[in-house]
């Protein structure tokens, strides 16, 4: 775990590809893409099953470890309308029933607009971006990484990563948290998602996820 300050909030950056706001009892999760594997299998692409259950198990572990009372999904909770398979819907509904006291909020992303809002029994409050948590006017929660006057934006959408290593055969692409001057990016939470390699500029802060550790990168030339 590593720590960072943004928009007046203390952020704990977790190796599970999420952010904990301890002063707000809140977890931030971007790009879960629930149902993505099911969507691909419907198209005939042979991809692994079980990604939804695995993501929900990680969410449960995070809630237990942090004691969070709220999860805010920064867009793309559901991958697509045709990803709403019966097993996917049932798995999330069962998970929700076991966390009935947990507040769930979705800041709609581009995939959510196509997939539609989650089923009513998931009890997820859905809002358009940007969203401000109570008492944090200087922090804006969004899906798309766009600057906003008067607030620091935390967003998803990009699935940020960095490349470490020198020679081509020794290089690693690893997910990361990326904080620019006015926009911060969370890594994709979903296990079946791609990575987009970023090129940090002077002044950026980057924290790479390596196994079960989060480490700040030294970006000095």
N, C-alpha and C positions, 0 to 999 in steps of 0.2 A: 504494500500500500504506500502511496505517496500523497502529499498534500499540496493544495494550490488555493489561492484566493482569486475570486472573480466576482465582480458585480456586488461586492459587499457580503459574499457568502464564503464560508469555509467548505472546500471540496476535498473529499477523500477519494482518491482515484484507486479503484479496485482492480485487481488482476482478473476478476471475473467479467471485465469489460462493462463496468457500470460505475456510477458516481454516487457517493453517499454524502448527503448534506446533513451532518449530525445535529446542527442547531434547528433544523426543520423536520427532523425524523423522516427524511425523504430519500428515496432512491431514484436516480435518473437512469433510464435505460433507453437506448436508441436502437432502432432497426432490428427488432426481434424477428420480423418476417415469419411469423407463425403460419404454418401451412405451405411454406415454399416447396419443401421436398414433395409434398403431396401433389402440388401443382405440376411439378416436373414429371412425376410418375404418370400423371394423367396424360401428359404429352408423349409418353413412351420413353422418357429418358430414365435410364436405370440409376437412380440415386438412392442412398441409404434411407431406411425408415427409422423412426424413433427420434427425429430431431426435435419435435415439439415436446415430447416427454423430457428429453434431456434439458431443454431450455427451461422448462417449468421446474425441474429439480434444482437447477442452478438458482432460479429465482427464490425458491423456498429456502435454500441454504443462505442466500444473501439476507433475506428477511430475518431469519433466525440469528445470523451473526451480527447484524447491525441493530436489530430491534426497530427497524423502520415501521412507521405507521402509514406510509403513503408511498406508492410507486407512480412516477410520472413517466410515461412512454413518450419519447421524443420522435414520434412518427413511425409509420410503417410497422405497426403492431401485427396486422394481417398482411400477407403478401399479395393475395389476389382473391377475387370472388370465387374462382374455381378451386381455390385452396381450402375451401370450407368443407373438408371431408368429415364424415360422421365421427371418425376416430379423433380427428383434430378438435372438433367442437366439444366432444365428450371429455377429452383430456383436459381442456382448459376449464370447462364447467366444473369438473371434479376438483381441479386445483383451486378454483375460485371458492367453492363450497368449503374447502379446508382452510381458507384465509378470509372468512366472511367479514372480519372486522377491519380488513385492510382497505384503505382508500385507493382506488385506481383511477388514474386520469390519463387520457390520451390527447396529446397535441397532434392533430391530424397531419399526416404526411401525404406524399403523392400516391403511394400505394394504397393508403387508407381511403382515398377518394374514389379509387376504382373498386376496392374490395367492399366498401360500405362500412358503416360503424359496426362494432362488435355486437353480437346477440345481446338482447336485453338481460338475460340471466347471468351474463358476465359482470354486470353492474360496473361498467366503465363509463365515467363521465368523459364526454368528448368535446373538445374545444378547438377553435382555429388558432393558428399561431399569429402573434406571440402570446405567451401566457406568463403571468407574474404570480409567484407564490406570495401569500400574505406576509407583509413585512419586508419584502425584498423587491422594492421598486427598481433597483439598479441591476437586476438580473432578469433577462428575458429568456424564456424557454421556447424553443422553436424546432422545427424539423430542417428547414432549409437554412443554410449558413449565410444569412444576409445581415449587414450592419443595421443598427437601429440607434437613432439619436437618443442619448440619455441613458442607455442601458448596455450592459455587456450581454451578448447572446451566446447561449449554449445550444448546440444543434447536433444533428446527426447527418443522415443522407449520404455522406461522402464515403463512409467506411475507411477512415484514414489508416495509413500504414507508412512505415519508413523502411528503407533498405540499409542493412548493416553489413559490413564486410568489404573487402577489397576486390579480389579477383572474382570473376563471374561464378566459378564453381564453389566459392566460399560465401556467397552472399545469402542473406536471409531477409525475407519480407515479414515484418512483424507488425501487428496492430498497435495503434498508439492513441494517446490523447494529445491533441494539438491545440495550443492556445496562441492565437494571434493577438493583435492589438485590440480588437473589439469583438472578435468571434472565437469561440472555442468549439472544438469538434470532439464528440465522443466516438469511440470505436463501435462497430456493429456488435450487438449482443448475440444475434442469431449465429448458430454454429454453421449454418449452410449459406454463407454469404461470401462475396468476394472482397478483395482489398484494393484500395486505390492509393498508390504511392504518392506522397506529397513531397514537395521540395521546400523545406523551411527557409525563411528569410531571417536576416538579423533582427533580433528582438523577440522572435517566437520562443515559446517554451514547449518542449516536446517530451512526453513521458512514454516510454516504450514498454509494452507488456511482453515479458520473457518468462514463459512458464507461469509460476505462481508469484512472480515478482513484478513490480512496477518501478522502473528506473528512469530518472531524469537523464536526458541526453545532453552531452556537452556539445553545443553547436558552434563553439569558437573555431575559427579557421586554423 
